[in-house]
Amino acid sequence: MIVKKDKSIVDKTPWGQLTWFAGNPLGNSDKITLGECRINTGCQNPLHRHPNCDEVLHVLEGKIEHIIGDESFEMNVGDTITIPQGILHNARNIGDKQAVMTIVFTNAVRETVGE
């Protein structure tokens, strides 16, 4: 099933936006969630966790610092990180332009606590 760009789900936030392309709410996947995360310059998303799925995040533009548990990782274009189910994490834009990342969750109905 194809989802045209104008049919994706956009969640605007104070720190940027999440755009959803695949998953249960769109009716085009019962296995995964696929989206794009944009974090504005100097902003970060809240510390949060996903109790029902792993997350994979791939940097397309910009530079971020990703906190996972007690560890910090600097990520640049082309870098990918996997975040295990239930682990607290967040991303902060440390670059000079908007950061853009592809995000994938291992569940078509992603649960989030703390976002």
Residue pairs with C-beta under 8 A, 6 or more apart in sequence:
1 27
1 28
3 21
3 22
3 26
3 28
7 26
8 19
8 20
8 21
8 26
9 19
9 20
9 25
9 26
10 17
10 18
10 19
10 20
11 17
11 18
11 19
11 20
13 45
14 43
15 39
15 40
15 43
15 44
15 45
16 37
16 38
16 39
16 40
16 43
16 45
16 93
16 98
16 99
17 37
17 38
18 35
18 36
18 37
18 38
18 103
19 35
19 36
19 38
20 26
20 33
20 34
20 35
21 34
21 35
21 36
22 28
22 29
22 32
22 33
22 34
22 35
22 108
23 29
23 32
23 33
23 34
23 35
23 105
23 108
23 109
23 110
24 30
24 33
24 108
24 109
25 109
29 108
30 108
31 107
31 108
32 104
32 105
32 106
32 107
32 108
33 53
33 103
33 104
33 105
33 107
33 108
33 109
33 110
34 102
34 103
34 104
34 105
35 102
35 103
35 104
36 60
36 100
36 101
36 102
36 103
37 45
37 57
37 91
37 100
37 101
37 102
37 103
38 98
38 99
38 100
38 101
39 45
39 62
39 64
39 91
39 92
39 93
39 98
39 99
39 101
40 93
40 98
41 93
41 95
41 96
41 97
41 98
42 93
43 92
43 93
44 90
44 91
44 92
44 93
45 90
45 91
45 115
46 90
46 114
46 115
47 67
47 88
47 89
47 90
47 114
48 88
48 89
48 90
48 112
48 113
48 114
48 115
49 86
49 87
49 88
49 89
49 112
49 113
49 114
50 83
50 85
50 86
50 105
50 110
50 111
50 112
50 113
51 85
51 86
51 111
51 113
52 85
52 107
52 109
52 110
52 111
53 85
53 105
53 106
53 107
53 110
53 111
54 82
54 83
54 84
54 85
54 105
54 106
55 82
55 83
55 89
55 103
55 104
55 105
55 106
56 80
56 81
56 82
56 83
56 103
56 104
56 105
57 66
57 75
57 80
57 81
57 83
57 91
57 101
57 102
57 103
58 78
58 79
58 80
58 101
58 102
58 103
59 75
59 76
59 77
59 78
59 79
59 80
59 99
59 100
59 101
60 77
60 100
60 101
60 102
61 77
61 97
61 98
61 99
61 100
62 77
62 93
62 95
62 97
62 98
62 99
62 100
63 74
63 75
63 76
63 77
63 93
63 94
63 95
63 99
64 74
64 75
64 91
64 92
64 93
64 94
64 95
64 99
64 101
65 72
65 73
65 74
65 75
65 91
65 92
65 94
66 72
66 73
66 75
66 81
66 89
66 90
66 91
66 92
67 73
67 88
67 89
67 90
67 91
67 92
68 81
68 83
68 87
68 88
68 89
69 87
69 88
69 89
73 81
74 94
75 81
83 89
85 106
88 114
91 99
91 101
93 99
